[in-house]
Amino acid sequence: MKIRAILFGILFNCIVGSHQISTANDDHYWAGVVEYSFKERSVENQSAFVSTANNLERYIQIINSTEADPLDIIVFPEYGLSQKDTASFVPDPKDTIAPCNNLEYEQVVRDLSCWARDRQKYLVINLVEKAFCPDTDYDWRSCASDGLNYFNANVVFDRNGRVIARYRKYNLFGEAGMNVTLWSDVTTFDTDFGVTFGTFICFDLMFHEPALQLVQEGVTDFVFTTMWFSELPFLTAVQIQQAWAYANNVNFLASGSSFPEIGSTGTGVFAGRRGRIVALMNHEAESKLYVARVPKIDRPEATIEREPVIEYTPAQMTNLKLKRDQIDVYEMSTLPMNVSFYETTLCQESLCCNFTLNYTVTLPQNDNQSYYTYVLAVSDSPRTFDGFANGMITTCAIFACTDAENRTTCSTRFADPSTVVDAVRFNSIEIDGVFPGGPEVFLLPNSVDTGILPLEVDEIEYEERLFYQDDEPLKQIDYKLVKPRSNLLTFAIWGRKFVNDASSAPAAIANILLVLVVAIFGIFAL
């Protein structure tokens, strides 16, 4: 046994020594994001325990793969690993515990800790965490009969297998039986290659807390786990991931669960305003590690090495289910098909948008062929996110319709893409508007094509200019298409207003009650 251990140690050192761990002095670090299909590892009526064990086995295969050899950090997606029935206790990061071989913790946590240590990787794992209900005076929320809370959590292991960060999702999207913290956790972790990461989960991207809080605190690199349900015209997964990274000029490592039939896919690594390094939207379930050499944000001269674009045809992408936004309340105007230049202004409530378009129309001669037409739209109105939260949307947009005279067809796709021809080539587009300029509004450049990928950053120009009018901060935004495009589905300035915003109901209620309790205790203190 001792000889075997020595041989294993020699082999392990050779493997680890075959690549160089990134350091704080390097201009880059190596990251891997996993598009993962739990569907591939499950069968009908399979128990949660068997499913979790199968997923764990596949995770370990990915961590131990040759593709992972050069990586400093690997990110796995939301809900790819465990379920509530297989929830795990997780050490408090303050205790810097490595749960490897510690029987106080479930096998999932133990094994991942061991593999993080053995492979010398930072691992970001989303799992269902269980924790004893707190025995405190300020948390009066009822506890489940088993005495436990359950969280959708990101857990970060360092190269020694220690748990160095734990983030519990704050903005739930209908996860049955999951709890939320009393207030948003602003979670970061430091690495030995000189980068501090923030982390949050899926629906959190739509809110100020904690995502934008982290940006405001100066965090420049993010790990994002998601099981996104893509939606036209503004919220397909990679579309919004790239836009969020661009608007904040941050490195963004996004790992998506892969289940296109229910609308879930979307994985990538984005280098802020320098755009995507690697990204994909899938039309079939897949479990695969995607590797990127990431230039550090504070090294603007560092080279960027983009992976080849992974884009599937519109026909292939029909297998990806796409929801539709509540755009019927927007103010809209049909783009005329009998001219090549068009200017107009549209307004809704306090928002007015100016549109200037230069385009070429080539209508098909074959009656059996179909083509997209377009509307210009403006919105300054509320929406619901499937009833799980409500929020204000502000946007100046152009999006495609299968029949522009029937507005209910806008932001839908043709059922048979093989009949579709690109009838409209946009030579240039200019959109501008004046938006509120305070921290309660977040705006970004938004686009997607028929392959369900955003435009490359060199195809656009986006400028924000802050100014004041009667002491009120306002933001002038100019957004341009600077290279011709024929297959657009969306081109928009899109934003969220957080004033009177309703995040996940339990969290919002908890925050209100917390304020009341603090006030009451303050009165008694007097």
N, C-alpha and C positions, 0 to 999 in steps of 0.2 A: 504494500500500500504506500509506503514512504517513497519507494522508487517511482511509482506511478504519479504521486503528487509532485515529485521533483521534475519528472518529464513533462507533466502538464504545465508546471510553472515555467519551464524553459520554452515550451510551445507558446504559452500565453504571452510571455515577454517578447517573443519573436513577432507575434501577431501585432501586439500593441506597438512594438518598436518599428513596425513597417510604415507607420505614418507619423507625422509630426502634430502634436496637440497645438492648437493655436494659442498664442500668448497675447498679453495686453499690448505688446509692441507691434503686433501684426496689423496690417490694414484691413484684413478680412477675417471672418470665421466661417466654419463649415456647418451648415444646418441641413437637417433632413425633416421633411413633412410627409406624413403618411395618409394617403387616401385609403380608407379601410372599409371593407364590407363585412360586417358581422353576419350578413345574410349568407355569405359563402360558407360560413362555419356552423350554420344551424340547420336543423330540419324541423318539420312540423311537430308540434307538441314536445319539443325538446325541453328538458328542465333547465332552469336558470343555472344550476350548478354545472351541468354538462356544457352548456353554452359558454359560461365564463371560463371554464377550464380549456375549452377549445380555442377561445379567443386569446387567452394567456399564452398558450402554446405557439400560436401564430405571431403574437407580439414578440416573443423571445426569438423566433426564427428571423424576424426582421431585424431586431437589435443585433443578432449574431451574424447577419449576412455580410458578405464581402462588400456590398454597396455601402454598408454603414461604417466600414473601417475608418474613413478619413473624418468622420463627423464629430463635432464637438457637442452638438445638441440634437435630439430627435424629439419630434412632437407627434403625439397620437391624437385622434379626434375625439369629439364628444360622443358618449354612449357607444363606443366601440367595444368595450371590455366587459363591464359587469352590469348587474341589475339590482333592484332593491333587495331581492332575496339573497344576493351574494355581496351585500355591502361590506365594507372593510373599515376597521378602525385605522386611523392614520395618526402618527406622532405629531405633536405640536412642533412646528418648525423652530420655536425658541429653544427646544431641548436638543436640537441637532442630533437626533437619534438615527442610526442606520438600522432599520428593522430586519435586515438580512439575518436569517436563522433565529430570530427572536419570536418565540411561539406565542407571545402576547398578541401578535398581529396575524391576520389571515394570510394564506399562502400567496395571494395575488401581490400584496404589498411586500412580503418577504422576498419572493422571487425577483420582482422588479428591482428591489434594492440590491440584491446580489448581482444582477446582471448590469446594473448601472456601475457598480464597483468593478466587476470583472472586465467590462468592456470600456471602462473609463469614459463614460458618456454622461452628459446631463440628459435626463429623461423627463419629459412632460407628459403625464398620464392623466386622462380624465376617467374618473370612476365614481361609483356611488359610495359615498362615505357615510358611516354611521358614527354618532357621537352621543354620549350621555347628555340628557337634558341638563342645562345649567341650573345650579342651585344658587341663584342670585336674587337680590331684592329688585333689580331693575328689569329683569326679564320675567314677566308675569304670564307669558304665553302658555297655553295648556300643552301638556306633554302627552305623547302617545302612550298607550297602555304598556308597551314594552320598555318605557323609560328612555327611549332613544329619539334623536332627531336624525333625519336623513338628508344628505346634501348632494347635489350635482357639483362635483369638486374637481379642480385641477390640482394635481400633486406633483411637485418637482423634486427629483432626486439629483444630488450632485455626483461627481465622479467617484466619491467614496461611498455612494449608496445612501447618504444621509438625506432625510427629508428637510429641504431648506425653504420650501414655500408651499402654501396650501391656500387655494382660493375657492370659496363657495359661491356658486352662481347667485347673483342678486336679482336679476330680471328673468323670472321663469317664463317659459312658453308652454304652460299647460302640463308640466311634468307632474303626474299624479303621485301623491305621497311624499313629495319633496318639500323640505323646509327652506326658509331663507334666514339670513342673519338679520339682526335688528337694524343694522345700517350697512352700507356698502363697505366691503373690504377693499382698500387700495393696496394691492399685493404686488410686490416686486421681489426679485432675487438677483444677487450679484454672481458673476462668473469669473473664473480665473483667466479668461481671455479678454477681460477689461470691458465687458458689456453688462449693463444692468437691464433686465427685462421686466416688463409689466405683463400681467396675464389676466384675461377675462374669457367669458364663454358665450358664444353664439348670440342670443338675443340681446346681451349686454351691449352689443355694437350699436344698437338703436338709441342708446340713452347716454346722458351726461355722466351718470354714476354707474360704474367706476371708470369707464373707458376714457372719457375726455378728462376726468380728474387726473389720471395718470399722465396724459400729455401735458397738462398744465403744470404738473410737478417736474417736468423736464425729462420724462422717460422717452427714449428714442427707439427702443426695440421692443417688440411685442410677440408673445406666443398666444395663439388664438385657436381654441378647439371648438368645433362646430358640427352640428347636424342640421344644416340650413335647409329651409324649404323655399326654393327659389320662386320668384314672382316677377312678372313683367308689369310695367316697363322699367322699373328702377332697381329692383332688389334681387336679381339673380346673384348667386354667391360670389363668384370671382369679380363680377362687376362692382359690387359694393366693397369687397375686400380691397381691390386696387384703388378705388376712389377714396376710401378712408385713409389708406396709407399715403396716397398722394397729397390729400388735403392737409394732413398733419406732418408730412415729410418725415415718416418714420419707417424703419424696417419692420416688416409684418410677416410673421411665419404662421400660416393658416393651414390647419389640418382638418379635412372634412370626412364625415361618414359618407359611405358610398351606397346609395340606394335610389338610383334615378327614377324608378317607377313611382316613388312617393315624393319625388322632387329634391332628393338629397344627393349632393355632390358638390365639389368645389374646394380645391386645394391649391396652394401656391406660396411662393416667397416673393415679396415685393420690396423694392429698395426705394421707398419714398417717391420723390418726384422723378427719380430715374426709372421708375416703372418696374414691370415684372421681370424676374429672373427666370422663374418657371411657374406655370399655372395650367390648370386644366379644369374643364367641365366635362364630365363623363356621360356617355349614353348607356353604359352598362356597368354593373357592379364590378368593383376592382379593389384589390388590396395590393398597394405598391408604395414603395419608398421613393420619394423624389428629392434629389440632392441639389444644393445650391451653395456656391461660394459667395458669401454676403459681404459687400463692402460696408465698413463701419460708417455710420452717419457723420461722425466728426472727421472723416477722412474723405472729403469730397473729390480728391484727385485719385482715389483708389479706382483701379479698373473694375469694370462690371462685365461679367461673362454670362450672357443670356443663353439659356437652353433653347433648342428649336421649339417653335410654337406648336403646341398640341391642339389642333382644331379639327373637329369632326364636321361632317356635312349637315346641312339642315335636315336631310332625310334621316340621318342617324340620330340626330338630337330630338326627333319626335318622341323617342322613348323616354326622354326626360320630362316629367310632369312639371308644368309651370302654372302657378297660381296667377291670378289677375288682381291688380290693385283696384281700389275704389275710385277710379278716375272719372266716372260718369258725372261727378259733381264739379269737374274742372270747367273753366271757361275755355272753349275750343274754337278754332277756325281751320277750315280745310285748306290745305296747300293746293293752289290751282295747278293743274297739269297742262295748261295751254300757254304757259309763259316760261321764261328761263331766269327771271329775276323777280324777287318778291320781297317787299318790306311791309311790316305791319307792327302795331302795338296792341297788346292784349292786357287787360287788367282784371283782377279779382280782389275784392276788399282793398287793402292798402298796397297791394303789389301790382306793379306794371312791368311788363317785359317787352323789350324791343327785339324784333327778329329781322335779320337781313340774310337772304339766301340767294346764292347763285347755283343753278342746277340745270341738268340736261335730262329731258324726258324722251325716252324711246319706247313707244307703246308697241306691244307685240302684235304681229299681223295674224297670228293664229288664235282663233277664238277659244281653243282649248287651253291656252296658256293663261296663267294668273300672274298678278303683280301687286306689290304693296303700294298703297297710297298713304298720305301722311296728314296729320293734323298738327297745328301749333297749339300749345296749351299753357295755361297758367293756373296755379292753385295756391291759395292761402287758406287752407281748410283743415278740419280734423279728420282723422281716420281711426278705425279700430284695427289692431293687429290680431285678427281672428278672435276677438273678444277677450284676449288675455291681457291687453293693455290698450290704452288710447293715446294718441299723440297728434301734434300739429305738424302738417307738411307744408313747406313753401317751395315752389318750383316754377321755373320757366323751362318748357320742354317741347321737343319735337318727338313724336313717336308714330310708329307704323300702324296701319289698319288693313284688314283684308277688304274692307269697303268703307271708305271715309264718310260716305253718306249715312252709314249705319254705325253710329258711334260705339255701340256695344261690341263691335268687332275690333276696336282699337286695343292694342296690346294683346292680341291673340295671334296665333300662327295659322297658316294654311295647313289643312289636314294632310294634303298630298304635296309635299315640297317639290316633287319631281316636275310639277307643272309650272313652277314659279320661275319667272325671269326677273332680272334686275332692271326695272323700267326707269328708275330714277337714279341718276348719278349726282350726288351733291359735290359740286366743285369747291364750294366754301359755305360755311355757316357762321354767322355772328349772332350771339345772344347776349343781351346785357340787361341788367336790372339793378335796382337799389333795394337792399334788404336791411333789416335791423342789424346793427353791428356789435351788439353786446354779447356776453358769454352765453346768453340764453338761446342763441341761434348757432347752428353748425351747418355749414354749406360745403358742397363738394362738386367737382366735375363728374358727370355721370354719362356713361355710354354703353351700348351693347349692340353686337351685330347678330346676324342670323345663325352664326356658329355658337351663340350664347357666350361670347367673350367680349370684354371691353376693347376699345380702340387702344393702340399703342400710344405711349405718351408723346412720341414725336409727331403724332397726327393732330395734336391739339395744342392750344395755348389757353392758359387760364390765369386770370389776374384778379386779385382782390385789393381794393383801395379803401381804407378806413377814413371817414371824415365825420365832422360834427355839424349838426343843424339844430339850432336852438338847444344846444347842450346835449342833444341826443346823438349817440353814436350810430352811424349808418355805414353800410358797406356797399360800394359800387363794385359789381362783378361783371367781368367781360370774359366770355367763353367762345372760343373759335375752333372750327374745323379748318385745318390748314393744308390738308392733303385730300384729294378726291376720294369719295367712298360711295359704293353702290349697294351695299347690303346692310344698311343701318336699320335697326329696330328702335333705338332710342339715342337721343343726344340732348342733354339737359343740364341745367344748374339745379341741383336738388338739395334740399335741406330739411333739417328738423328744428322746430321751435320747442324749447323745453319749458316755456312759461305755461302754467296750468297743465303740465304734462302729467299723465298717469302712468307710472311704471307698474310693475307687477303688483297686483292688489295687496297681497299680504305684506310686502315690503313697504308700500306706501302707507298702509294703515299702521304698521308698526312704528314708522317714523313719526307719524302724527301723535300716536299715544306716547311715544318716548318724550316728545317735546312737552306734552301735558304733564307727564310725571316729573320731569325736570323742573317745570314751573311750580308744581305742587310742593316738591321738596324744597325749592327755593323759598316759598312762602313760609314753610315750617321753620326753615333755618333762620328766618327773620324773627 
